[in-house]
């Protein structure tokens, strides 16, 4: 009988252990965070072009997600987990232009209008003149051109004549 216990013990020690899956990030939460960041829903101009790929298996993030624009033309949102060794995902933004569905009277900025482009972050704010390349209501993301940048930037309309490029 002792030999049987020895072999049983040996067999159990060599048997593969069940894999314990680490908790994963809720991909729908990333979609919601991007929609809140851009101010537009998935598939809507200015919002994510499509949902985050559901095949991704991202380790759960213990800190709040960090979102920022990626690239000078701001055609993608960088979503990252600030945890040590965290992951990052680039979410493309839909560049299609929709026909405005609101009355022109509620537009805060008109196409071709001179605007103040404000860049703000934690503890600082700078501004420069620019030109609106799109019309937009308060809260909408529009393209603007400044003398300092050859490529248009995407900025959020704050109020008539003022657009903002938030920096995290």
Secondary structure, DSSP 8 states (H G I E B T S, - for coil): -HHHHHHHHHHHHHS--------B--HHHHHHHHHHHHSS-TTSTTSBSS---TT---B--SS--EEEEETTTT-EEEEE--STT--EEEEEB--------S-GGG-SB-TT-EEEEEEEETTEEEEEEEEESS-B-TT-EEEEEESS-SS-EEEEEEETTEEEEE--
